Amino acid sequence: MPAIPAAIVKPGYKPQSEDTSIDADVLQMKQWQRFPIWKKAQSVSNWTQGCCRLCLAGIKQQYPTYTPTQRRREFVRRRLGEEWVDLSSSLGIQGEIMIGDPIGLALQVAEIFTRLDIPYLVGGSVASSLLGEPRATLDLDVVADLKISQVDAFIAAVEADFYVSSDAVREAISYQSSFNLIHLETNEKVDIFILKPQPLSQSEMERRQRQMVTEKPPQYLYLPTPEDIILQKLIWYQLGGRQSERQWRDLLGVLKVQGETLDFQYLWHWAEPLSLSELLGQALIEAGLM
């Protein structure tokens, strides 16, 4: 086995985890740079499904007498929280749970938005995984420019496969907030964020990019640009009191994988009015870009 080559990095470079050397981290990021987005999408799907299977295996071992429906309830409790268990039961969903695929789920939701001519983009950890360092995901975040006049058509399009509250959708549009879809077969959650009128949100939607996420057959999703997912990760990290190691790792992953291809002028342009300049500078140093 060849030795890991010695890396030359700028002062302040930080590996993605404490148990990874700088040399190994740089090599791994270079490998991710070579991966096409569709190949990273495969990794996201495989790792997420693997985590779900481990969760189910743990439930079966801990509760060997549970029926398939009881296992489903416990799985929902662990994945989504207590409040979703009763909802799942009230919908009459029973039997063994199906293991979800976040990329397949994103494509299913995207097809509905595309059919209804509703602009959307897939954000959150799915976007940062495809544009940076892949990882398993807990749920799916989608930004959509859904209008009140489109609600009835949207509800009709999703209700066969998803739980959705019409009142929650209308309220989210009124307050420019978010609502949830719950996939009935897998109990996977989709968070739909209504597109806000703020300049950064509008810029993100205007700059979105159509990316191939499966090769055979070729299928596509709209994703934010790397710069926009970096800014969103900085915002969420700031809002979370700068405590989320996961958000910071996602952010560094995108910076390291995209590297010098990034539009740094765009990043600094938005960081200043959002009071993110200090955080952006820290991230660029830890990613070896400054």
C-alpha atoms as an extended CHARMM CRD file, in Angstrom:
* protein
*
       290  EXT
         1         1  MET       CA              0.0000000000        0.0000000000        0.0000000000  PROA      1               0.0000000000
         2         2  PRO       CA              1.5280000000        3.3670000000       -1.0190000000  PROA      2               0.0000000000
         3         3  ALA       CA              2.2660000000        5.8710000000        1.7250000000  PROA      3               0.0000000000
         4         4  ILE       CA              0.0560000000        8.9390000000        2.0740000000  PROA      4               0.0000000000
         5         5  PRO       CA              1.9390000000       11.8270000000        0.4480000000  PROA      5               0.0000000000
         6         6  ALA       CA              3.0120000000       14.7090000000        2.6590000000  PROA      6               0.0000000000
         7         7  ALA       CA              0.6620000000       17.6510000000        2.2060000000  PROA      7               0.0000000000
         8         8  ILE       CA              1.7010000000       21.2730000000        1.9160000000  PROA      8               0.0000000000
         9         9  VAL       CA             -0.9700000000       23.4300000000        3.5430000000  PROA      9               0.0000000000
        10        10  LYS       CA             -1.2890000000       26.9760000000        4.8170000000  PROA      10              0.0000000000
        11        11  PRO       CA             -1.0930000000       27.6790000000        8.5710000000  PROA      11              0.0000000000
        12        12  GLY       CA             -4.4110000000       27.0890000000       10.3240000000  PROA      12              0.0000000000
        13        13  TYR       CA             -5.5790000000       24.1940000000        8.1330000000  PROA      13              0.0000000000
        14        14  LYS       CA             -7.9370000000       21.9310000000       10.0850000000  PROA      14              0.0000000000
        15        15  PRO       CA             -8.7850000000       18.2930000000        9.2180000000  PROA      15              0.0000000000
        16        16  GLN       CA            -12.4380000000       17.2490000000        9.0770000000  PROA      16              0.0000000000
        17        17  SER       CA            -12.1160000000       15.1980000000       12.2720000000  PROA      17              0.0000000000
        18        18  GLU       CA             -9.6790000000       15.0280000000       15.1780000000  PROA      18              0.0000000000
        19        19  ASP       CA             -8.5980000000       11.4710000000       14.3540000000  PROA      19              0.0000000000
        20        20  THR       CA             -7.5480000000       12.3850000000       10.7910000000  PROA      20              0.0000000000
        21        21  SER       CA             -4.0730000000       13.6670000000        9.9790000000  PROA      21              0.0000000000
        22        22  ILE       CA             -3.6070000000       16.6950000000        7.7590000000  PROA      22              0.0000000000
        23        23  ASP       CA             -1.9530000000       14.5240000000        5.0930000000  PROA      23              0.0000000000
        24        24  ALA       CA             -4.8650000000       12.0610000000        5.0620000000  PROA      24              0.0000000000
        25        25  ASP       CA             -7.4390000000       14.8620000000        5.0780000000  PROA      25              0.0000000000
        26        26  VAL       CA             -5.8820000000       16.6340000000        2.0970000000  PROA      26              0.0000000000
        27        27  LEU       CA             -5.6910000000       13.3520000000        0.1770000000  PROA      27              0.0000000000
        28        28  GLN       CA             -9.3270000000       12.5430000000        0.9290000000  PROA      28              0.0000000000
        29        29  MET       CA            -10.5270000000       15.9890000000       -0.1600000000  PROA      29              0.0000000000
        30        30  LYS       CA             -8.5940000000       15.5990000000       -3.4280000000  PROA      30              0.0000000000
        31        31  GLN       CA            -10.3780000000       12.2870000000       -3.9680000000  PROA      31              0.0000000000
        32        32  TRP       CA            -13.7790000000       13.9230000000       -3.4380000000  PROA      32              0.0000000000
        33        33  GLN       CA            -12.8010000000       16.6210000000       -5.9410000000  PROA      33              0.0000000000
        34        34  ARG       CA            -12.4630000000       13.9130000000       -8.5980000000  PROA      34              0.0000000000
        35        35  PHE       CA            -15.8710000000       12.3800000000       -7.8830000000  PROA      35              0.0000000000
        36        36  PRO       CA            -18.7460000000       13.5260000000      -10.1210000000  PROA      36              0.0000000000
        37        37  ILE       CA            -21.8480000000       14.6480000000       -8.2580000000  PROA      37              0.0000000000
        38        38  TRP       CA            -23.8180000000       11.5490000000       -9.2630000000  PROA      38              0.0000000000
        39        39  LYS       CA            -21.1740000000        9.3180000000       -7.6980000000  PROA      39              0.0000000000
        40        40  LYS       CA            -21.2540000000       11.2730000000       -4.4490000000  PROA      40              0.0000000000
        41        41  ALA       CA            -25.0410000000       10.9780000000       -4.5470000000  PROA      41              0.0000000000
        42        42  GLN       CA            -24.6090000000        7.1910000000       -4.5210000000  PROA      42              0.0000000000
        43        43  SER       CA            -22.4800000000        7.4950000000       -1.3840000000  PROA      43              0.0000000000
        44        44  VAL       CA            -25.0790000000        9.6940000000        0.3290000000  PROA      44              0.0000000000
        45        45  SER       CA            -27.8210000000        7.1680000000       -0.4600000000  PROA      45              0.0000000000
        46        46  ASN       CA            -25.7690000000        4.1460000000        0.5970000000  PROA      46              0.0000000000
        47        47  TRP       CA            -24.5790000000        5.6590000000        3.8700000000  PROA      47              0.0000000000
        48        48  THR       CA            -28.0110000000        6.9950000000        4.8080000000  PROA      48              0.0000000000
        49        49  GLN       CA            -29.6450000000        3.6420000000        4.0910000000  PROA      49              0.0000000000
        50        50  GLY       CA            -26.8760000000        1.8920000000        6.0280000000  PROA      50              0.0000000000
        51        51  CYS       CA            -27.5330000000        4.0710000000        9.0800000000  PROA      51              0.0000000000
        52        52  CYS       CA            -31.2510000000        3.2860000000        8.8680000000  PROA      52              0.0000000000
        53        53  ARG       CA            -30.5590000000       -0.4510000000        8.6630000000  PROA      53              0.0000000000
        54        54  LEU       CA            -28.3020000000       -0.2280000000       11.7140000000  PROA      54              0.0000000000
        55        55  CYS       CA            -31.0460000000        1.6260000000       13.5680000000  PROA      55              0.0000000000
        56        56  LEU       CA            -33.5830000000       -1.0770000000       12.6830000000  PROA      56              0.0000000000
        57        57  ALA       CA            -31.1410000000       -3.8190000000       13.6500000000  PROA      57              0.0000000000
        58        58  GLY       CA            -30.6530000000       -2.1560000000       17.0230000000  PROA      58              0.0000000000
        59        59  ILE       CA            -34.4090000000       -1.9730000000       17.5600000000  PROA      59              0.0000000000
        60        60  LYS       CA            -34.8150000000       -5.6630000000       16.6950000000  PROA      60              0.0000000000
        61        61  GLN       CA            -32.0560000000       -6.6060000000       19.1240000000  PROA      61              0.0000000000
        62        62  GLN       CA            -33.3770000000       -4.4110000000       21.9310000000  PROA      62              0.0000000000
        63        63  TYR       CA            -37.0300000000       -5.3690000000       21.4050000000  PROA      63              0.0000000000
        64        64  PRO       CA            -37.0380000000       -8.8960000000       19.9280000000  PROA      64              0.0000000000
        65        65  THR       CA            -40.7660000000       -9.4000000000       20.5590000000  PROA      65              0.0000000000
        66        66  TYR       CA            -41.8730000000       -6.2530000000       18.7500000000  PROA      66              0.0000000000
        67        67  THR       CA            -44.2240000000       -6.6110000000       15.8020000000  PROA      67              0.0000000000
        68        68  PRO       CA            -43.3280000000       -4.9100000000       12.4950000000  PROA      68              0.0000000000
        69        69  THR       CA            -45.7230000000       -2.0660000000       13.3540000000  PROA      69              0.0000000000
        70        70  GLN       CA            -44.1100000000       -1.5890000000       16.7660000000  PROA      70              0.0000000000
        71        71  ARG       CA            -40.6840000000       -1.5260000000       15.1410000000  PROA      71              0.0000000000
        72        72  ARG       CA            -41.9530000000        1.1180000000       12.7350000000  PROA      72              0.0000000000
        73        73  ARG       CA            -43.1730000000        3.2710000000       15.6390000000  PROA      73              0.0000000000
        74        74  GLU       CA            -39.8440000000        2.9980000000       17.4490000000  PROA      74              0.0000000000
        75        75  PHE       CA            -37.9320000000        3.7970000000       14.2550000000  PROA      75              0.0000000000
        76        76  VAL       CA            -40.0520000000        6.9130000000       13.6950000000  PROA      76              0.0000000000
        77        77  ARG       CA            -39.4970000000        7.9760000000       17.3050000000  PROA      77              0.0000000000
        78        78  ARG       CA            -35.7260000000        7.6980000000       16.9510000000  PROA      78              0.0000000000
        79        79  ARG       CA            -35.5300000000        9.3340000000       13.5390000000  PROA      79              0.0000000000
        80        80  LEU       CA            -38.1350000000       12.0940000000       13.7720000000  PROA      80              0.0000000000
        81        81  GLY       CA            -39.1030000000       12.4650000000       17.4240000000  PROA      81              0.0000000000
        82        82  GLU       CA            -42.0300000000       11.6080000000       19.6580000000  PROA      82              0.0000000000
        83        83  GLU       CA            -44.4920000000       14.0220000000       18.0340000000  PROA      83              0.0000000000
        84        84  TRP       CA            -44.3640000000       12.1250000000       14.7360000000  PROA      84              0.0000000000
        85        85  VAL       CA            -45.1440000000        8.7180000000       16.2430000000  PROA      85              0.0000000000
        86        86  ASP       CA            -48.7900000000        9.4900000000       16.9400000000  PROA      86              0.0000000000
        87        87  LEU       CA            -49.1780000000       11.1060000000       13.5260000000  PROA      87              0.0000000000
        88        88  SER       CA            -47.8380000000        7.9900000000       11.8380000000  PROA      88              0.0000000000
        89        89  SER       CA            -50.2630000000        5.8300000000       13.8140000000  PROA      89              0.0000000000
        90        90  SER       CA            -53.2250000000        8.1280000000       13.1440000000  PROA      90              0.0000000000
        91        91  LEU       CA            -52.6310000000        7.7590000000        9.4130000000  PROA      91              0.0000000000
        92        92  GLY       CA            -53.0500000000        3.9980000000        9.7460000000  PROA      92              0.0000000000
        93        93  ILE       CA            -49.5240000000        3.2650000000        8.5470000000  PROA      93              0.0000000000
        94        94  GLN       CA            -48.6060000000       -0.2300000000        9.7110000000  PROA      94              0.0000000000
        95        95  GLY       CA            -46.1940000000       -3.0520000000        8.9760000000  PROA      95              0.0000000000
        96        96  GLU       CA            -42.4490000000       -3.1320000000        8.3900000000  PROA      96              0.0000000000
        97        97  ILE       CA            -40.9170000000        0.1790000000        7.4280000000  PROA      97              0.0000000000
        98        98  MET       CA            -39.2040000000        0.6260000000        4.0730000000  PROA      98              0.0000000000
        99        99  ILE       CA            -35.6790000000        2.0380000000        4.0680000000  PROA      99              0.0000000000
       100       100  GLY       CA            -35.6510000000        5.4540000000        2.4140000000  PROA      100             0.0000000000
       101       101  ASP       CA            -33.2590000000        6.8870000000       -0.1570000000  PROA      101             0.0000000000
       102       102  PRO       CA            -32.6820000000       10.6520000000        0.2270000000  PROA      102             0.0000000000
       103       103  ILE       CA            -31.7120000000       11.1390000000       -3.4130000000  PROA      103             0.0000000000
       104       104  GLY       CA            -34.7010000000        9.1710000000       -4.6690000000  PROA      104             0.0000000000
       105       105  LEU       CA            -36.9490000000       11.1480000000       -2.3240000000  PROA      105             0.0000000000
       106       106  ALA       CA            -35.4730000000       14.4280000000       -3.5710000000  PROA      106             0.0000000000
       107       107  LEU       CA            -36.1140000000       13.3850000000       -7.1750000000  PROA      107             0.0000000000
       108       108  GLN       CA            -39.7130000000       12.4690000000       -6.3280000000  PROA      108             0.0000000000
       109       109  VAL       CA            -40.3700000000       15.8590000000       -4.7230000000  PROA      109             0.0000000000
       110       110  ALA       CA            -38.4960000000       17.6940000000       -7.4880000000  PROA      110             0.0000000000
       111       111  GLU       CA            -40.6230000000       16.0250000000      -10.1590000000  PROA      111             0.0000000000
       112       112  ILE       CA            -43.7610000000       17.4130000000       -8.5080000000  PROA      112             0.0000000000
       113       113  PHE       CA            -42.3830000000       20.9450000000       -8.3090000000  PROA      113             0.0000000000
       114       114  THR       CA            -41.1790000000       20.7710000000      -11.9140000000  PROA      114             0.0000000000
       115       115  ARG       CA            -44.5410000000       19.4850000000      -13.1340000000  PROA      115             0.0000000000
       116       116  LEU       CA            -46.3200000000       22.3590000000      -11.3600000000  PROA      116             0.0000000000
       117       117  ASP       CA            -43.7900000000       24.9190000000      -12.6470000000  PROA      117             0.0000000000
       118       118  ILE       CA            -42.6650000000       25.8160000000       -9.1110000000  PROA      118             0.0000000000
       119       119  PRO       CA            -38.9940000000       26.8680000000       -8.8740000000  PROA      119             0.0000000000
       120       120  TYR       CA            -37.1260000000       24.8600000000       -6.2380000000  PROA      120             0.0000000000
       121       121  LEU       CA            -33.6680000000       23.8820000000       -5.0740000000  PROA      121             0.0000000000
       122       122  VAL       CA            -32.4380000000       21.0990000000       -2.8030000000  PROA      122             0.0000000000
       123       123  GLY       CA            -30.3990000000       22.5580000000        0.0510000000  PROA      123             0.0000000000
       124       124  GLY       CA            -29.1930000000       21.5230000000        3.4850000000  PROA      124             0.0000000000
       125       125  SER       CA            -26.9900000000       18.5120000000        4.0930000000  PROA      125             0.0000000000
       126       126  VAL       CA            -27.8890000000       16.8790000000        0.7660000000  PROA      126             0.0000000000
       127       127  ALA       CA            -26.5560000000       19.8910000000       -1.1420000000  PROA      127             0.0000000000
       128       128  SER       CA            -23.4210000000       20.2230000000        0.9980000000  PROA      128             0.0000000000
       129       129  SER       CA            -22.7880000000       16.4800000000        0.6280000000  PROA      129             0.0000000000
       130       130  LEU       CA            -23.0330000000       16.6230000000       -3.1580000000  PROA      130             0.0000000000
       131       131  LEU       CA            -20.9260000000       19.7710000000       -3.4320000000  PROA      131             0.0000000000
       132       132  GLY       CA            -18.4710000000       18.8940000000       -0.6680000000  PROA      132             0.0000000000
       133       133  GLU       CA            -17.8330000000       15.9270000000        1.6160000000  PROA      133             0.0000000000
       134       134  PRO       CA            -20.6360000000       13.3060000000        1.4140000000  PROA      134             0.0000000000
       135       135  ARG       CA            -22.3310000000       12.0100000000        4.5680000000  PROA      135             0.0000000000
       136       136  ALA       CA            -25.5410000000       10.3510000000        5.7180000000  PROA      136             0.0000000000
       137       137  THR       CA            -28.4760000000       12.7540000000        6.0520000000  PROA      137             0.0000000000
       138       138  LEU       CA            -31.2850000000       12.9850000000        8.6010000000  PROA      138             0.0000000000
       139       139  ASP       CA            -33.8590000000       14.6980000000        6.3940000000  PROA      139             0.0000000000
       140       140  LEU       CA            -34.3110000000       16.5720000000        3.1420000000  PROA      140             0.0000000000
       141       141  ASP       CA            -34.4050000000       20.3770000000        2.8780000000  PROA      141             0.0000000000
       142       142  VAL       CA            -36.0060000000       21.9950000000       -0.1650000000  PROA      142             0.0000000000
       143       143  VAL       CA            -36.5110000000       25.6960000000       -0.9090000000  PROA      143             0.0000000000
       144       144  ALA       CA            -39.5440000000       26.3490000000       -3.1200000000  PROA      144             0.0000000000
       145       145  ASP       CA            -41.1690000000       29.4450000000       -4.5880000000  PROA      145             0.0000000000
       146       146  LEU       CA            -44.6360000000       28.0850000000       -3.8330000000  PROA      146             0.0000000000
       147       147  LYS       CA            -47.4900000000       30.6050000000       -4.1890000000  PROA      147             0.0000000000
       148       148  ILE       CA            -50.8490000000       30.5500000000       -2.4250000000  PROA      148             0.0000000000
       149       149  SER       CA            -52.5860000000       30.1010000000       -5.8090000000  PROA      149             0.0000000000
       150       150  GLN       CA            -50.6700000000       26.8260000000       -6.3000000000  PROA      150             0.0000000000
       151       151  VAL       CA            -51.5090000000       25.2070000000       -2.9620000000  PROA      151             0.0000000000
       152       152  ASP       CA            -54.5110000000       23.1610000000       -4.1130000000  PROA      152             0.0000000000
       153       153  ALA       CA            -52.6220000000       21.7200000000       -7.0870000000  PROA      153             0.0000000000
       154       154  PHE       CA            -49.6130000000       21.0160000000       -4.8750000000  PROA      154             0.0000000000
       155       155  ILE       CA            -51.6940000000       19.2040000000       -2.2390000000  PROA      155             0.0000000000
       156       156  ALA       CA            -53.3780000000       17.1180000000       -4.9320000000  PROA      156             0.0000000000
       157       157  ALA       CA            -49.9940000000       16.1770000000       -6.3800000000  PROA      157             0.0000000000
       158       158  VAL       CA            -48.3860000000       15.0390000000       -3.1120000000  PROA      158             0.0000000000
       159       159  GLU       CA            -51.1990000000       13.5940000000       -1.0030000000  PROA      159             0.0000000000
       160       160  ALA       CA            -51.0790000000       10.0990000000       -2.5290000000  PROA      160             0.0000000000
       161       161  ASP       CA            -47.5030000000        9.5280000000       -1.3320000000  PROA      161             0.0000000000
       162       162  PHE       CA            -47.0110000000       12.0640000000        1.4670000000  PROA      162             0.0000000000
       163       163  TYR       CA            -48.7010000000       13.3100000000        4.5870000000  PROA      163             0.0000000000
       164       164  VAL       CA            -49.1990000000       17.0600000000        4.2470000000  PROA      164             0.0000000000
       165       165  SER       CA            -51.3060000000       19.6050000000        6.1350000000  PROA      165             0.0000000000
       166       166  SER       CA            -53.0250000000       22.1180000000        3.8720000000  PROA      166             0.0000000000
       167       167  ASP       CA            -53.2590000000       24.5710000000        6.7740000000  PROA      167             0.0000000000
       168       168  ALA       CA            -49.5300000000       24.2350000000        7.4620000000  PROA      168             0.0000000000
       169       169  VAL       CA            -48.7170000000       24.9090000000        3.7990000000  PROA      169             0.0000000000
       170       170  ARG       CA            -50.8780000000       28.0320000000        3.6990000000  PROA      170             0.0000000000
       171       171  GLU       CA            -49.4700000000       29.2810000000        6.9920000000  PROA      171             0.0000000000
       172       172  ALA       CA            -45.9030000000       28.7380000000        5.7760000000  PROA      172             0.0000000000
       173       173  ILE       CA            -46.5970000000       30.7910000000        2.6550000000  PROA      173             0.0000000000
       174       174  SER       CA            -48.2330000000       33.5680000000        4.6850000000  PROA      174             0.0000000000
       175       175  TYR       CA            -45.3290000000       33.7920000000        7.1340000000  PROA      175             0.0000000000
       176       176  GLN       CA            -42.5830000000       32.7930000000        4.6780000000  PROA      176             0.0000000000
       177       177  SER       CA            -41.5870000000       29.9190000000        6.9350000000  PROA      177             0.0000000000
       178       178  SER       CA            -41.6110000000       26.1510000000        6.3690000000  PROA      178             0.0000000000
       179       179  PHE       CA            -43.8040000000       23.0480000000        6.4380000000  PROA      179             0.0000000000
       180       180  ASN       CA            -43.2140000000       19.2960000000        6.3990000000  PROA      180             0.0000000000
       181       181  LEU       CA            -43.9700000000       16.4290000000        4.0810000000  PROA      181             0.0000000000
       182       182  ILE       CA            -43.8170000000       12.8990000000        5.5040000000  PROA      182             0.0000000000
       183       183  HSD       CA            -43.2810000000       10.1240000000        2.9760000000  PROA      183             0.0000000000
       184       184  LEU       CA            -45.9050000000        7.5130000000        3.8460000000  PROA      184             0.0000000000
       185       185  GLU       CA            -43.9140000000        4.4520000000        2.8010000000  PROA      185             0.0000000000
       186       186  THR       CA            -40.6090000000        5.2970000000        4.4810000000  PROA      186             0.0000000000
       187       187  ASN       CA            -41.6020000000        7.9180000000        7.0850000000  PROA      187             0.0000000000
       188       188  GLU       CA            -38.8010000000       10.1410000000        5.7550000000  PROA      188             0.0000000000
       189       189  LYS       CA            -39.3170000000       13.8650000000        6.4000000000  PROA      189             0.0000000000
       190       190  VAL       CA            -39.0010000000       16.6480000000        3.8570000000  PROA      190             0.0000000000
       191       191  ASP       CA            -38.7210000000       20.2250000000        5.1200000000  PROA      191             0.0000000000
       192       192  ILE       CA            -40.0690000000       22.6830000000        2.5530000000  PROA      192             0.0000000000
       193       193  PHE       CA            -38.8540000000       26.2520000000        3.0650000000  PROA      193             0.0000000000
       194       194  ILE       CA            -40.8150000000       28.9610000000        1.2970000000  PROA      194             0.0000000000
       195       195  LEU       CA            -38.5590000000       31.2260000000       -0.7640000000  PROA      195             0.0000000000
       196       196  LYS       CA            -38.0960000000       34.5100000000        1.0820000000  PROA      196             0.0000000000
       197       197  PRO       CA            -38.0360000000       37.9370000000       -0.6010000000  PROA      197             0.0000000000
       198       198  GLN       CA            -34.6270000000       38.7510000000        0.9370000000  PROA      198             0.0000000000
       199       199  PRO       CA            -31.8840000000       39.5380000000       -1.6060000000  PROA      199             0.0000000000
       200       200  LEU       CA            -29.6630000000       36.5620000000       -0.6850000000  PROA      200             0.0000000000
       201       201  SER       CA            -32.5320000000       34.0670000000       -0.9700000000  PROA      201             0.0000000000
       202       202  GLN       CA            -33.5370000000       35.5050000000       -4.3380000000  PROA      202             0.0000000000
       203       203  SER       CA            -29.9330000000       35.4070000000       -5.5340000000  PROA      203             0.0000000000
       204       204  GLU       CA            -29.5900000000       31.7830000000       -4.4400000000  PROA      204             0.0000000000
       205       205  MET       CA            -32.6610000000       30.7440000000       -6.4350000000  PROA      205             0.0000000000
       206       206  GLU       CA            -31.5740000000       32.7230000000       -9.5030000000  PROA      206             0.0000000000
       207       207  ARG       CA            -28.1060000000       31.1210000000       -9.4230000000  PROA      207             0.0000000000
       208       208  ARG       CA            -29.2430000000       27.5200000000       -8.8160000000  PROA      208             0.0000000000
       209       209  GLN       CA            -27.6330000000       24.8750000000      -11.0010000000  PROA      209             0.0000000000
       210       210  ARG       CA            -29.1060000000       21.7560000000      -12.5950000000  PROA      210             0.0000000000
       211       211  GLN       CA            -26.8970000000       18.8160000000      -11.6170000000  PROA      211             0.0000000000
       212       212  MET       CA            -26.9880000000       15.1570000000      -12.6330000000  PROA      212             0.0000000000
       213       213  VAL       CA            -27.4900000000       13.0040000000       -9.5190000000  PROA      213             0.0000000000
       214       214  THR       CA            -27.9810000000        9.5990000000      -11.1530000000  PROA      214             0.0000000000
       215       215  GLU       CA            -26.0470000000        8.3740000000      -14.1870000000  PROA      215             0.0000000000
       216       216  LYS       CA            -28.2020000000        5.4990000000      -15.4700000000  PROA      216             0.0000000000
       217       217  PRO       CA            -30.7400000000        6.7690000000      -16.1980000000  PROA      217             0.0000000000
       218       218  PRO       CA            -29.5700000000       10.3900000000      -16.0560000000  PROA      218             0.0000000000
       219       219  GLN       CA            -31.6960000000       12.3000000000      -13.5340000000  PROA      219             0.0000000000
       220       220  TYR       CA            -31.2480000000       15.8530000000      -12.3550000000  PROA      220             0.0000000000
       221       221  LEU       CA            -31.8290000000       18.0990000000       -9.3470000000  PROA      221             0.0000000000
       222       222  TYR       CA            -31.5000000000       21.8290000000       -8.9080000000  PROA      222             0.0000000000
       223       223  LEU       CA            -28.8530000000       22.6120000000       -6.2820000000  PROA      223             0.0000000000
       224       224  PRO       CA            -27.5410000000       25.9110000000       -4.9400000000  PROA      224             0.0000000000
       225       225  THR       CA            -24.1330000000       27.0250000000       -6.1100000000  PROA      225             0.0000000000
       226       226  PRO       CA            -21.2410000000       26.0710000000       -3.8200000000  PROA      226             0.0000000000
       227       227  GLU       CA            -20.9730000000       29.7220000000       -2.7400000000  PROA      227             0.0000000000
       228       228  ASP       CA            -24.6340000000       29.8610000000       -1.7420000000  PROA      228             0.0000000000
       229       229  ILE       CA            -24.5920000000       26.6410000000        0.2920000000  PROA      229             0.0000000000
       230       230  ILE       CA            -21.4560000000       27.9660000000        2.0400000000  PROA      230             0.0000000000
       231       231  LEU       CA            -23.3030000000       31.1570000000        2.9730000000  PROA      231             0.0000000000
       232       232  GLN       CA            -26.3500000000       29.2080000000        4.1510000000  PROA      232             0.0000000000
       233       233  LYS       CA            -24.1690000000       26.9440000000        6.2980000000  PROA      233             0.0000000000
       234       234  LEU       CA            -22.5140000000       30.0230000000        7.8190000000  PROA      234             0.0000000000
       235       235  ILE       CA            -25.9440000000       31.4850000000        8.5900000000  PROA      235             0.0000000000
       236       236  TRP       CA            -27.1800000000       28.2750000000       10.2490000000  PROA      236             0.0000000000
       237       237  TYR       CA            -23.9560000000       27.9210000000       12.2030000000  PROA      237             0.0000000000
       238       238  GLN       CA            -24.3090000000       31.4920000000       13.4470000000  PROA      238             0.0000000000
       239       239  LEU       CA            -27.9870000000       31.0290000000       14.3370000000  PROA      239             0.0000000000
       240       240  GLY       CA            -27.1090000000       27.8710000000       16.2720000000  PROA      240             0.0000000000
       241       241  GLY       CA            -24.7740000000       29.7810000000       18.5420000000  PROA      241             0.0000000000
       242       242  ARG       CA            -21.6940000000       28.4960000000       16.6980000000  PROA      242             0.0000000000
       243       243  GLN       CA            -22.1370000000       25.1220000000       18.4030000000  PROA      243             0.0000000000
       244       244  SER       CA            -22.9100000000       22.6990000000       15.5570000000  PROA      244             0.0000000000
       245       245  GLU       CA            -19.8260000000       20.6840000000       14.6480000000  PROA      245             0.0000000000
       246       246  ARG       CA            -21.8310000000       19.0520000000       11.8550000000  PROA      246             0.0000000000
       247       247  GLN       CA            -22.6710000000       22.3910000000       10.1840000000  PROA      247             0.0000000000
       248       248  TRP       CA            -19.0430000000       23.5080000000       10.4310000000  PROA      248             0.0000000000
       249       249  ARG       CA            -17.7350000000       20.2480000000        9.0040000000  PROA      249             0.0000000000
       250       250  ASP       CA            -20.2120000000       20.4730000000        6.1090000000  PROA      250             0.0000000000
       251       251  LEU       CA            -19.0420000000       24.0230000000        5.4610000000  PROA      251             0.0000000000
       252       252  LEU       CA            -15.3470000000       23.1200000000        5.4790000000  PROA      252             0.0000000000
       253       253  GLY       CA            -16.0630000000       20.1430000000        3.2230000000  PROA      253             0.0000000000
       254       254  VAL       CA            -17.5580000000       22.3640000000        0.5130000000  PROA      254             0.0000000000
       255       255  LEU       CA            -14.7110000000       24.8740000000        0.8290000000  PROA      255             0.0000000000
       256       256  LYS       CA            -12.0090000000       22.2000000000        0.5790000000  PROA      256             0.0000000000
       257       257  VAL       CA            -13.5980000000       20.2910000000       -2.2960000000  PROA      257             0.0000000000
       258       258  GLN       CA            -14.4240000000       23.3940000000       -4.3630000000  PROA      258             0.0000000000
       259       259  GLY       CA            -11.1580000000       25.1440000000       -3.4910000000  PROA      259             0.0000000000
       260       260  GLU       CA             -9.9160000000       27.8610000000       -5.8080000000  PROA      260             0.0000000000
       261       261  THR       CA            -12.8870000000       27.4550000000       -8.1650000000  PROA      261             0.0000000000
       262       262  LEU       CA            -15.0280000000       29.4100000000       -5.6800000000  PROA      262             0.0000000000
       263       263  ASP       CA            -16.1390000000       32.9690000000       -6.3560000000  PROA      263             0.0000000000
       264       264  PHE       CA            -14.5280000000       34.5720000000       -3.3030000000  PROA      264             0.0000000000
       265       265  GLN       CA            -15.7240000000       38.0370000000       -4.3010000000  PROA      265             0.0000000000
       266       266  TYR       CA            -19.3240000000       36.7950000000       -4.1170000000  PROA      266             0.0000000000
       267       267  LEU       CA            -18.7110000000       35.2250000000       -0.6950000000  PROA      267             0.0000000000
       268       268  TRP       CA            -17.2320000000       38.4070000000        0.7700000000  PROA      268             0.0000000000
       269       269  HSD       CA            -19.9120000000       40.5400000000       -0.9000000000  PROA      269             0.0000000000
       270       270  TRP       CA            -22.6410000000       38.7670000000        1.0730000000  PROA      270             0.0000000000
       271       271  ALA       CA            -20.6890000000       38.0060000000        4.2380000000  PROA      271             0.0000000000
       272       272  GLU       CA            -20.2650000000       41.6620000000        5.1950000000  PROA      272             0.0000000000
       273       273  PRO       CA            -23.9560000000       42.7330000000        5.3080000000  PROA      273             0.0000000000
       274       274  LEU       CA            -24.8370000000       39.4390000000        7.0230000000  PROA      274             0.0000000000
       275       275  SER       CA            -22.1750000000       40.0120000000        9.7120000000  PROA      275             0.0000000000
       276       276  LEU       CA            -20.4510000000       36.7970000000        8.6710000000  PROA      276             0.0000000000
       277       277  SER       CA            -17.0600000000       38.1780000000        7.6250000000  PROA      277             0.0000000000
       278       278  GLU       CA            -15.2520000000       36.9430000000       10.7260000000  PROA      278             0.0000000000
       279       279  LEU       CA            -16.7350000000       33.4430000000       10.4260000000  PROA      279             0.0000000000
       280       280  LEU       CA            -16.0270000000       33.2790000000        6.6990000000  PROA      280             0.0000000000
       281       281  GLY       CA            -12.4240000000       34.2580000000        7.3200000000  PROA      281             0.0000000000
       282       282  GLN       CA            -12.0600000000       31.5700000000        9.9730000000  PROA      282             0.0000000000
       283       283  ALA       CA            -13.5710000000       28.9600000000        7.6450000000  PROA      283             0.0000000000
       284       284  LEU       CA            -11.2810000000       29.9480000000        4.7770000000  PROA      284             0.0000000000
       285       285  ILE       CA             -8.2330000000       29.6310000000        7.0390000000  PROA      285             0.0000000000
       286       286  GLU       CA             -9.2880000000       26.1930000000        8.3170000000  PROA      286             0.0000000000
       287       287  ALA       CA             -9.9470000000       25.0820000000        4.7260000000  PROA      287             0.0000000000
       288       288  GLY       CA             -6.4740000000       26.2180000000        3.6720000000  PROA      288             0.0000000000
       289       289  LEU       CA             -7.7770000000       28.9260000000        1.3580000000  PROA      289             0.0000000000
       290       290  MET       CA             -6.5020000000       32.0270000000        3.1390000000  PROA      290             0.0000000000
